[in-house]
């Protein structure tokens, strides 16, 4: 098992990609009997860092900020608070009303001078209204920001409505909105983020389900065109663990030849990878190998890409796709056939050892 440590800075959301380099393993002499052993799946669980959002996935950067929420009635009655925080991907507003039951919550994020008037403010409130007391604001969608010493500043306005009354988090008056109609405060997106670990299980060779290449001697299989039209399972190892699905998603003609495109979607908790890592320990992209052939090849014993022992050698397949990362990938430009051998490698995202 390999442990990957990523230092993620706010606003650099592309750092969540699982790799940037491509390194293709040599498969020409691959003997798939070595793949008969498969890592046990008991206890495998998706780490929280594999999720792009969700309240339970937060690993806060810097210090959380708590701001009072008041009724702007001249007395500034306290009616609750809002906690403002961020991780590497999102800014979070967590409202805590006191003694009131809000009908909805809303916010503004960006540069407060862009709010032209009270009508524009009301339009923004209506557009961002939600029934949830927790609001998630993707950092990647923020455009009206400006430099700060620690990170990046944004103008935030946080409010909830009770009946016809709007209650706002403490702050300053909007420059172009009537007095006591709204307040905003400046929030600095924190960049003091903790190190994040993502851990992977062992590589598992995976084939689409169908017909056995070498019955009783190898777990590799090939799939028919007709089954791929409706979709087939991607199965890993000798235990044929269901790790994803494959489907023909397009059939098209170019220069008189018919081609297909095939999409492989992995199940939650798996990524493409062949257990290779770059110099910094990041998981390199994996590969997908495809071989098309016909019923005549099956009948005549001339299935392409086989070794002398009748086990398939993906390195000898006609179609090789590298730089395969993430959990979904589409390959195209494959000549249509009656059957397709489709092989890749996957790794499970697992709990990191303490």
C-alpha positions as CSV (number, residue, x, y, z in Angstrom):
1,X,0.0,0.0,0.0
2,X,1.2,3.5,-0.8
3,X,0.5,6.7,1.1
4,X,0.2,9.9,-0.9
5,X,0.7,13.3,0.9
6,X,-0.7,16.3,-0.8
7,X,-0.3,19.9,0.3
8,X,-3.3,21.7,-1.0
9,X,-3.6,25.5,-1.1
10,X,-6.9,27.4,-1.3
11,X,-8.0,28.4,-4.8
12,X,-5.7,25.8,-6.4
13,X,-8.4,23.3,-6.9
14,X,-6.6,21.5,-9.6
15,X,-4.3,20.1,-6.9
16,X,-7.1,17.6,-6.2
17,X,-6.2,15.8,-9.4
18,X,-4.7,12.4,-8.7
19,X,-1.6,12.9,-10.9
20,X,0.0,15.0,-13.6
21,X,2.5,12.6,-15.2
22,X,2.0,9.6,-17.4
23,X,4.1,6.5,-17.1
24,X,3.1,3.4,-19.1
25,X,4.1,0.1,-17.7
26,X,5.6,-2.5,-20.0
27,X,3.1,-5.2,-20.6
28,X,4.5,-7.1,-23.6
29,X,5.7,-10.0,-21.3
30,X,2.9,-9.7,-18.9
31,X,1.6,-13.0,-17.5
32,X,-1.8,-12.4,-16.1
33,X,-1.5,-15.4,-13.8
34,X,0.4,-13.1,-11.5
35,X,-2.9,-11.2,-11.0
36,X,-4.7,-14.2,-9.5
37,X,-4.2,-12.8,-6.0
38,X,-6.5,-9.9,-5.2
39,X,-6.4,-7.7,-2.2
40,X,-9.1,-8.3,0.3
41,X,-11.8,-5.7,0.2
42,X,-13.1,-6.1,3.8
43,X,-13.0,-2.8,5.6
44,X,-12.2,-0.7,2.6
45,X,-13.9,2.7,3.0
46,X,-13.7,5.9,1.0
47,X,-11.5,8.5,2.8
48,X,-13.2,11.9,3.4
49,X,-10.6,13.6,1.2
50,X,-11.9,11.8,-1.9
51,X,-15.1,13.9,-1.7
52,X,-15.3,17.3,-3.3
53,X,-17.9,18.6,-0.9
54,X,-20.1,17.7,2.0
55,X,-20.2,18.9,5.6
56,X,-18.6,15.8,7.0
57,X,-15.7,16.1,4.6
58,X,-14.3,19.4,5.9
59,X,-10.7,19.8,7.1
60,X,-10.6,23.4,8.1
61,X,-7.8,25.8,7.1
62,X,-6.7,28.5,9.5
63,X,-9.2,29.8,12.1
64,X,-13.0,29.7,12.0
65,X,-14.7,33.1,12.4
66,X,-18.0,33.6,14.3
67,X,-20.0,36.8,13.6
68,X,-23.2,37.9,15.3
69,X,-26.4,38.2,13.4
70,X,-28.7,41.1,14.3
71,X,-32.0,42.6,13.4
72,X,-31.4,45.9,11.8
73,X,-34.1,47.8,13.7
74,X,-32.1,50.5,15.3
75,X,-31.6,48.4,18.5
76,X,-29.4,45.8,16.7
77,X,-31.1,43.0,18.5
78,X,-29.0,39.8,18.6
79,X,-30.8,36.9,16.9
80,X,-28.0,34.4,16.4
81,X,-24.6,34.0,14.7
82,X,-22.9,32.7,11.6
83,X,-19.6,30.7,11.6
84,X,-17.4,31.3,8.6
85,X,-14.7,28.9,7.6
86,X,-13.1,27.4,4.5
87,X,-11.2,24.3,3.4
88,X,-9.2,23.9,0.2
89,X,-12.3,23.9,-2.0
90,X,-15.2,25.8,-0.4
91,X,-16.2,28.6,2.0
92,X,-18.8,27.6,4.5
93,X,-21.5,29.6,6.3
94,X,-23.0,27.8,9.3
95,X,-25.9,29.7,10.8
96,X,-27.1,29.4,14.4
97,X,-30.4,31.3,14.9
98,X,-31.4,32.1,18.5
99,X,-35.0,32.4,19.5
100,X,-36.3,32.7,15.9
101,X,-37.2,30.2,13.1
102,X,-35.8,31.4,9.8
103,X,-37.9,30.8,6.6
104,X,-34.7,30.8,4.5
105,X,-31.0,31.7,4.4
106,X,-29.0,33.6,1.8
107,X,-25.6,35.2,1.1
108,X,-23.6,37.4,-1.1
109,X,-19.9,36.7,-2.0
110,X,-17.6,38.8,-4.1
111,X,-17.0,42.6,-4.3
112,X,-19.7,44.5,-2.5
113,X,-19.3,47.5,-4.8
114,X,-20.7,45.5,-7.6
115,X,-24.2,45.5,-5.9
116,X,-25.6,48.5,-7.7
117,X,-28.7,49.2,-5.5
118,X,-31.2,47.8,-3.1
119,X,-33.1,46.0,-6.0
120,X,-29.9,44.3,-7.1
121,X,-29.3,43.2,-3.5
122,X,-32.8,41.7,-3.3
123,X,-32.2,39.9,-6.6
124,X,-29.0,38.3,-5.2
125,X,-30.7,37.3,-2.0
126,X,-33.5,35.6,-3.9
127,X,-31.1,33.9,-6.2
128,X,-29.0,32.4,-3.4
129,X,-31.9,31.6,-1.0
130,X,-31.8,28.1,0.5
131,X,-33.6,26.3,3.3
132,X,-30.3,24.9,4.6
133,X,-28.7,26.5,7.6
134,X,-25.3,25.6,6.1
135,X,-24.3,27.2,2.9
136,X,-21.4,25.9,0.8
137,X,-19.7,28.4,-1.6
138,X,-17.2,26.9,-4.1
139,X,-13.9,28.9,-4.1
140,X,-13.4,28.1,-7.8
141,X,-16.6,30.2,-8.6
142,X,-15.4,33.3,-6.8
143,X,-14.3,36.0,-9.2
144,X,-14.5,39.3,-7.4
145,X,-11.6,38.9,-5.0
146,X,-8.6,40.9,-4.1
147,X,-5.2,40.1,-2.6
148,X,-4.7,39.8,1.2
149,X,-1.6,39.2,3.3
150,X,-2.7,35.6,4.3
151,X,-4.7,34.6,1.4
152,X,-7.5,36.2,-0.6
153,X,-10.2,38.6,0.6
154,X,-13.8,38.4,-0.4
155,X,-16.8,40.5,0.7
156,X,-19.4,38.3,2.4
157,X,-22.9,39.1,3.4
158,X,-24.8,36.5,5.4
159,X,-28.5,36.7,6.3
160,X,-31.6,34.8,7.2
161,X,-35.3,35.8,6.9
162,X,-37.9,35.5,9.6
163,X,-41.3,36.5,8.1
164,X,-40.9,39.8,6.4
165,X,-37.7,40.7,8.4
166,X,-34.2,40.1,7.1
167,X,-31.4,39.6,9.8
168,X,-27.8,40.3,8.8
169,X,-24.4,39.3,10.1
170,X,-22.5,42.3,11.6
171,X,-20.4,44.3,9.2
172,X,-20.3,47.4,7.1
173,X,-22.9,49.2,5.0
174,X,-22.9,48.3,1.3
175,X,-21.5,51.2,-0.6
176,X,-24.5,51.5,-3.1
177,X,-27.3,50.2,-0.9
178,X,-29.6,52.3,1.4
179,X,-28.5,52.5,5.0
180,X,-29.6,49.6,7.3
181,X,-30.7,47.5,4.3
182,X,-27.8,45.1,4.4
183,X,-24.4,44.6,5.9
184,X,-21.2,42.9,4.6
185,X,-17.9,41.9,6.2
186,X,-14.5,41.1,4.7
187,X,-13.4,37.4,5.0
188,X,-9.9,36.3,4.2
189,X,-9.7,32.8,2.7
190,X,-7.3,30.9,4.9
191,X,-4.3,29.2,3.3
192,X,-3.0,27.5,6.5
193,X,-4.3,24.2,5.5
194,X,-3.4,20.8,7.0
195,X,-1.6,18.1,5.1
196,X,-4.0,15.7,3.5
197,X,-3.3,12.0,3.1
198,X,-4.9,9.8,0.5
199,X,-4.1,6.1,0.7
200,X,-4.5,3.4,-2.0
201,X,-4.8,-0.4,-2.0
202,X,-2.8,-2.6,-4.3
203,X,-3.2,-2.5,-8.0
204,X,-5.8,-4.9,-9.4
205,X,-6.0,-6.0,-13.0
206,X,-9.5,-5.6,-14.2
207,X,-11.4,-6.9,-17.3
208,X,-14.9,-6.4,-18.6
209,X,-17.1,-9.4,-18.1
210,X,-18.1,-11.8,-20.8
211,X,-16.3,-14.9,-22.2
212,X,-13.2,-16.4,-20.7
213,X,-10.0,-16.1,-22.8
214,X,-8.5,-19.3,-21.3
215,X,-11.3,-21.2,-19.5
216,X,-10.3,-22.5,-16.1
217,X,-6.8,-21.1,-16.3
218,X,-7.1,-17.3,-16.2
219,X,-9.7,-14.8,-15.0
220,X,-9.4,-12.5,-18.0
221,X,-12.5,-12.1,-20.2
222,X,-13.7,-10.4,-23.3
223,X,-17.1,-8.8,-24.0
224,X,-19.4,-8.9,-27.0
225,X,-20.5,-5.8,-28.9
226,X,-24.1,-6.5,-28.0
227,X,-23.5,-6.7,-24.3
228,X,-21.4,-3.5,-24.3
229,X,-24.2,-1.7,-25.9
230,X,-26.3,-2.2,-22.8
231,X,-23.3,-2.2,-20.4
232,X,-21.2,-4.8,-18.6
233,X,-19.4,-5.0,-15.3
234,X,-15.7,-4.3,-14.9
235,X,-14.3,-7.0,-12.6
236,X,-11.0,-7.0,-10.7
237,X,-8.8,-10.0,-9.9
238,X,-9.5,-13.7,-9.6
239,X,-12.4,-13.0,-7.3
240,X,-13.9,-10.8,-10.1
241,X,-14.8,-8.0,-7.7
242,X,-17.2,-5.6,-9.3
243,X,-15.3,-2.3,-9.5
244,X,-17.0,-0.4,-12.3
245,X,-19.0,-0.6,-15.5
246,X,-18.2,-0.3,-19.2
247,X,-20.5,0.7,-22.1
248,X,-20.4,1.6,-25.7
249,X,-21.5,5.3,-25.8
250,X,-21.0,6.1,-29.4
251,X,-20.8,4.4,-32.9
252,X,-19.7,6.5,-35.8
253,X,-18.4,6.3,-39.4
254,X,-15.2,7.9,-40.7
255,X,-13.8,7.3,-44.2
256,X,-16.1,4.3,-44.6
257,X,-15.0,2.6,-41.4
258,X,-17.2,2.2,-38.3
259,X,-15.7,3.1,-34.9
260,X,-16.9,3.0,-31.3
261,X,-16.3,4.9,-28.1
262,X,-16.4,3.1,-24.8
263,X,-16.8,4.7,-21.4
264,X,-15.5,3.0,-18.2
265,X,-17.1,4.4,-15.0
266,X,-15.5,3.1,-11.7
267,X,-17.6,2.6,-8.6
268,X,-17.2,5.0,-5.7
269,X,-13.9,4.3,-3.8
270,X,-11.8,3.3,-6.9
271,X,-9.5,5.2,-9.2
272,X,-7.5,4.2,-12.3
273,X,-3.9,3.4,-11.4
274,X,-1.2,0.7,-11.9
275,X,0.7,1.3,-8.6
276,X,3.2,3.7,-10.1
277,X,4.1,7.0,-8.5
278,X,6.0,10.1,-9.4
279,X,9.1,11.4,-7.6
280,X,6.8,13.3,-5.1
281,X,4.7,10.2,-4.3
282,X,1.7,11.2,-6.4
283,X,-0.2,8.5,-8.1
284,X,0.6,8.4,-11.8
285,X,-2.2,8.0,-14.3
286,X,-3.0,4.5,-15.4
287,X,-3.7,2.8,-18.8
288,X,-6.6,1.2,-20.7
289,X,-5.9,-1.5,-23.3
290,X,-8.5,-2.5,-25.9
291,X,-8.5,-5.2,-28.6
292,X,-11.3,-5.7,-31.1
293,X,-11.9,-8.9,-33.0
294,X,-14.6,-10.9,-34.8
295,X,-16.6,-14.2,-34.5
296,X,-14.3,-15.7,-37.2
297,X,-11.3,-15.1,-34.9
298,X,-13.1,-17.0,-32.1
299,X,-14.1,-19.9,-34.5
300,X,-10.6,-20.2,-36.0
301,X,-8.6,-19.7,-32.8
302,X,-7.0,-16.5,-34.1
303,X,-8.0,-14.1,-31.4
304,X,-5.3,-11.3,-31.5
305,X,-3.2,-10.3,-28.6
306,X,-2.7,-13.8,-27.1
307,X,0.5,-15.2,-25.7
308,X,1.7,-18.8,-26.4
309,X,-0.1,-20.0,-23.3
310,X,-3.4,-18.5,-24.6
311,X,-3.4,-15.9,-21.9
312,X,-4.0,-12.3,-23.3
313,X,-1.1,-9.8,-23.3
314,X,-2.6,-6.4,-23.1
315,X,0.7,-4.8,-24.2
316,X,0.1,-6.4,-27.6
317,X,-3.4,-5.0,-28.0
318,X,-4.0,-2.7,-30.9
319,X,-5.4,0.2,-28.8
320,X,-3.5,1.6,-25.8
321,X,-4.6,4.7,-23.8
322,X,-2.4,6.3,-21.2
323,X,-2.8,9.3,-19.0
324,X,-6.0,7.7,-17.6
325,X,-6.9,9.1,-14.2
326,X,-9.8,9.7,-11.9
327,X,-12.8,7.4,-11.9
328,X,-14.3,7.8,-15.4
329,X,-12.7,7.7,-18.8
330,X,-13.8,7.4,-22.4
331,X,-11.7,5.8,-25.1
332,X,-12.6,6.3,-28.8
333,X,-11.3,5.6,-32.3
334,X,-11.7,1.8,-31.8
335,X,-12.8,-0.1,-34.9
336,X,-16.1,-1.9,-34.4
337,X,-15.8,-5.6,-33.9
338,X,-18.0,-8.5,-32.7
339,X,-16.0,-8.7,-29.4
340,X,-13.7,-6.5,-27.4
341,X,-11.0,-7.3,-24.9
342,X,-10.8,-4.4,-22.4
343,X,-8.3,-4.3,-19.6
344,X,-7.2,-1.7,-17.1
345,X,-5.9,-1.5,-13.5
346,X,-7.7,0.0,-10.5
347,X,-6.7,0.9,-7.0
348,X,-9.1,1.2,-4.0
349,X,-9.0,4.4,-1.9
350,X,-8.7,3.1,1.6
351,X,-8.4,4.3,5.2
352,X,-4.8,5.5,5.9
353,X,-3.0,3.6,8.7
354,X,-2.6,5.6,11.9
